Amino acid sequence: MAEYEKGIIGLAQQILGQPKPTSEMPPAQSKALQQTPEVEVEACPENTNAPPAKEAKTAAELARMIEDDLAKHPQCPRKGFVVTVYGTTLWRAMLTITPAAGPVRDPQEWRDLTEELAERLRRRYDLDWR
């Protein structure tokens, strides 16, 4: 395993509060971990209060959904609004207003509406980078 990958795995384990692999621990800690009894993890029952899994959509699909919602607004220009979806777990949407839109009254209002639409979609969809 490359040193870079070991660093990423170590960082993820540190963030998640998992112990480092025994080969990288001081001998006293390594011995203590080896003596800890293993706990068997049971599968979670289906009727838990865990939130349902979100459906995954590509950035293009999410951008198209937001553009379609914006187009339903009676004052939305027919052309010139381009939505870009970016990010990872907490993805965001950015509205670009091109000259094809013509004069747009209060562009910040349209950007705020884009963010509201993205917030609603974030509750239902994860970003899938296929």
Secondary structure, DSSP 8 states (H G I E B T S, - for coil): --HHHHHHHHHHHHHHT----GGGS-HHHHHHHHHS---------TTSS-----EEE-HHHHHHHHHHHHHTSTTS-SS-EEEEEE-SSS-EEEEEE-GGG-S-S-HHHHHHHHHHHHHHHHHHEEE---
